[in-house]
Amino acid sequence: MIRNDSFYDVVIVGAGPAGAAVAFTTAKLGLKTVIVEQMPEPEHRVRCGEFMPGLEEIFRIIPEKGDFFSLLLESERFSTNITREISLVSPFGYERRVNFGAYVIDRRRYVQWMVGKAVDMGAELLLNTRCVQLEIGGEGVRGVVVKRKGGDQKVLKGNVIVGADGADSSVAKQGSMFRSYGDLDLVTTRQYVMENFLGDEDVCRMYIGQDYSPGAYAWIIPKGEGTINVGTGIRKPYLRSGDTLRGCLQRFIKDHPQASNLLKDATVKGVISAHVPVGGSLEKTFWKNVLLVGDAAGQVIVHVGAGMPPAIIAGEIAGQTITKYLEGNTPLSDYEKIWKSIMQKPIKNGLYIRKLWDKIAHNDKKAEKFLKIIRQGMLEKMIRAKIPITVRLFAPIITKIL
Ligand SMILES: Cc1cc2nc3c(=O)[nH]c(=O)nc-3n(C[C@H](O)[C@H](O)[C@H](O)COP(=O)(O)OP(=O)(O)OC[C@H]3O[C@@H](n4cnc5c(N)ncnc54)[C@H](O)[C@@H]3O)c2cc1C
């Protein structure tokens, strides 16, 4: 291995929303920052529905205030469409609607804007470069060993290392923070970008049912001008023997009683497949001088699969904490304290709702009944990661009598 050490205040692995937000913040605050991204550009393949709650909704879901929302507030500038409602469709076509203001954003432009600004403010961006190992020694992690595609390995030394490398975080694994996923804790998704959508563009649609989205949901998210993100998720224990993720998505598009009508003229322009971690946040999101941010830390509001807002808020918290830590004003562990004080509640509530759903999702009739009997106010609360007291008190009875 050729040793060609460089020294940084902060080494960030991954230039998704989480890494981009950390880099923007540390570069702005004057830290010597490097971002390592294995792909040829940030967001080379956008693996996201690009649904972003409007600011009013963000503050309903995450009401704790703090000086960590500035990058999230910028997302509105990258919106391509505004949606006003969420439609939830049961396995047999029963529909419930909830008023919910949101944007559909051009995520590639948004993340590339954050990374570009970080670079303008002095950060280094290493593309086509993969973190292959942490260099552990002394008091903590001295740096990361990276390998450029077709090139040599190199060590990037850093005072602080940030793992923003997604659900399968190699930084978390090497930093002894990784929690392996149980079968129920990972949603596998497949999504198409399609054109020629025939439905209303101000509604974001979610569909449940064993035939199309076993253990998760399928979605149609309008990006504007007839373009949509159409996808589905599955969890293994709910998938029927012999069925596949691909089969579920094809069936959804071709055979779903309502969706197939809206999609009958739609043509596929792109496809992606990826995982969403739905097991809740990790117990430990810092280890020595290493922090985990975004999917790497399990910071997802899991019952709706919302990972962008938490990743970007946590990225800003991480950037600010690292800066104060290097100035000698605060311990690095403050990162975990702060993000938990702001986001732990909605993340935990999302997990609670997912676990309630686990007991219903295997049975389409139960799922339909649940959607029919739940009061509008309760449904609205649950969409916003709040648990109505009646649900908390009677959850075991509800799941039994359905
Ligand atoms: C199909 C799908 C739809 C979704 N829809 C929505 C939605 O509509 N709204 C929402 O809020 N959330 C949505 N999510 C969740 C959201 O996309 C994630 O929570 C979010 O991307 C997390 O950001 P991140 O930066 O933590 O991780 P990622 O976006 O996964 O970014 C990690 C980055 O690290 C890089 N990387 C990984 N390993 C290495 C390595 N060893 N070396 C160098 N680089 C590395 C990767 O290439 C990647 O660029 C969706 C997820 C999926 C899969």
Ligand as a Chemical Component Dictionary entry (heavy atoms), coordinates in Angstrom:
data_LIG
# 
_chem_comp.id                   LIG 
_chem_comp.type                 NON-POLYMER 
_chem_comp.pdbx_formal_charge   0 
_chem_comp.three_letter_code    LIG 
# 
loop_
_chem_comp_atom.comp_id 
_chem_comp_atom.atom_id 
_chem_comp_atom.alt_atom_id 
_chem_comp_atom.type_symbol 
_chem_comp_atom.charge 
_chem_comp_atom.model_Cartn_x 
_chem_comp_atom.model_Cartn_y 
_chem_comp_atom.model_Cartn_z 
_chem_comp_atom.pdbx_ordinal 
LIG C1  C1  C 0 -36.658 3.719  -2.646 1  
LIG C2  C2  C 0 -36.509 4.679  -1.494 2  
LIG C3  C3  C 0 -37.382 5.755  -1.390 3  
LIG C4  C4  C 0 -37.239 6.670  -0.354 4  
LIG N1  N1  N 0 -38.068 7.750  -0.327 5  
LIG C5  C5  C 0 -37.913 8.689  0.628  6  
LIG C6  C6  C 0 -38.704 9.863  0.602  7  
LIG O1  O1  O 0 -39.540 10.059 -0.303 8  
LIG N2  N2  N 0 -38.489 10.793 1.584  9  
LIG C7  C7  C 0 -37.570 10.615 2.577  10 
LIG O2  O2  O 0 -37.427 11.487 3.447  11 
LIG N3  N3  N 0 -36.796 9.504  2.620  12 
LIG C8  C8  C 0 -36.941 8.549  1.657  13 
LIG N4  N4  N 0 -36.130 7.440  1.660  14 
LIG C9  C9  C 0 -35.096 7.324  2.690  15 
LIG C10 C10 C 0 -33.904 8.220  2.328  16 
LIG O3  O3  O 0 -33.594 8.081  0.960  17 
LIG C11 C11 C 0 -32.691 7.890  3.185  18 
LIG O4  O4  O 0 -33.080 7.863  4.531  19 
LIG C12 C12 C 0 -31.570 8.910  2.967  20 
LIG O5  O5  O 0 -31.044 8.756  1.685  21 
LIG C13 C13 C 0 -30.465 8.772  3.992  22 
LIG O6  O6  O 0 -29.387 9.572  3.607  23 
LIG P1  P1  P 0 -27.881 9.173  3.993  24 
LIG O7  O7  O 0 -27.026 10.284 3.490  25 
LIG O8  O8  O 0 -27.828 8.803  5.407  26 
LIG O9  O9  O 0 -27.578 7.822  3.199  27 
LIG P2  P2  P 0 -27.481 7.539  1.650  28 
LIG O10 O10 O 0 -28.429 8.393  0.898  29 
LIG O11 O11 O 0 -27.566 6.066  1.500  30 
LIG O12 O12 O 0 -26.007 8.017  1.252  31 
LIG C14 C14 C 0 -24.881 7.274  1.591  32 
LIG C15 C15 C 0 -23.748 7.662  0.641  33 
LIG O13 O13 O 0 -22.558 7.025  1.057  34 
LIG C16 C16 C 0 -21.888 6.467  -0.060 35 
LIG N5  N5  N 0 -21.083 5.345  0.452  36 
LIG C17 C17 C 0 -21.527 4.202  1.033  37 
LIG N6  N6  N 0 -20.492 3.428  1.420  38 
LIG C18 C18 C 0 -19.354 4.111  1.077  39 
LIG C19 C19 C 0 -17.963 3.823  1.218  40 
LIG N7  N7  N 0 -17.523 2.700  1.806  41 
LIG N8  N8  N 0 -17.073 4.734  0.757  42 
LIG C20 C20 C 0 -17.507 5.885  0.159  43 
LIG N9  N9  N 0 -18.821 6.204  0.000  44 
LIG C21 C21 C 0 -19.722 5.322  0.461  45 
LIG C22 C22 C 0 -23.026 6.045  -0.987 46 
LIG O14 O14 O 0 -22.575 5.931  -2.326 47 
LIG C23 C23 C 0 -24.011 7.187  -0.797 48 
LIG O15 O15 O 0 -23.756 8.259  -1.662 49 
LIG C24 C24 C 0 -36.239 6.498  0.637  50 
LIG C25 C25 C 0 -35.375 5.407  0.545  51 
LIG C26 C26 C 0 -35.490 4.508  -0.510 52 
LIG C27 C27 C 0 -34.532 3.351  -0.611 53 
# 
loop_
_chem_comp_bond.comp_id 
_chem_comp_bond.atom_id_1 
_chem_comp_bond.atom_id_2 
_chem_comp_bond.value_order 
_chem_comp_bond.pdbx_ordinal 
LIG C1  C2  SING 1  
LIG C2  C3  SING 2  
LIG C2  C26 DOUB 3  
LIG C3  C4  DOUB 4  
LIG C4  N1  SING 5  
LIG C4  C24 SING 6  
LIG N1  C5  DOUB 7  
LIG C5  C6  SING 8  
LIG C5  C8  SING 9  
LIG C6  O1  DOUB 10 
LIG C6  N2  SING 11 
LIG N2  C7  SING 12 
LIG C7  O2  DOUB 13 
LIG C7  N3  SING 14 
LIG N3  C8  DOUB 15 
LIG C8  N4  SING 16 
LIG N4  C9  SING 17 
LIG N4  C24 SING 18 
LIG C9  C10 SING 19 
LIG C10 O3  SING 20 
LIG C10 C11 SING 21 
LIG C11 O4  SING 22 
LIG C11 C12 SING 23 
LIG C12 O5  SING 24 
LIG C12 C13 SING 25 
LIG C13 O6  SING 26 
LIG O6  P1  SING 27 
LIG P1  O7  DOUB 28 
LIG P1  O8  SING 29 
LIG P1  O9  SING 30 
LIG O9  P2  SING 31 
LIG P2  O10 DOUB 32 
LIG P2  O11 SING 33 
LIG P2  O12 SING 34 
LIG O12 C14 SING 35 
LIG C14 C15 SING 36 
LIG C15 O13 SING 37 
LIG C15 C23 SING 38 
LIG O13 C16 SING 39 
LIG C16 N5  SING 40 
LIG C16 C22 SING 41 
LIG N5  C17 SING 42 
LIG N5  C21 SING 43 
LIG C17 N6  DOUB 44 
LIG N6  C18 SING 45 
LIG C18 C19 SING 46 
LIG C18 C21 DOUB 47 
LIG C19 N7  SING 48 
LIG C19 N8  DOUB 49 
LIG N8  C20 SING 50 
LIG C20 N9  DOUB 51 
LIG N9  C21 SING 52 
LIG C22 O14 SING 53 
LIG C22 C23 SING 54 
LIG C23 O15 SING 55 
LIG C24 C25 DOUB 56 
LIG C25 C26 SING 57 
LIG C26 C27 SING 58 
# 
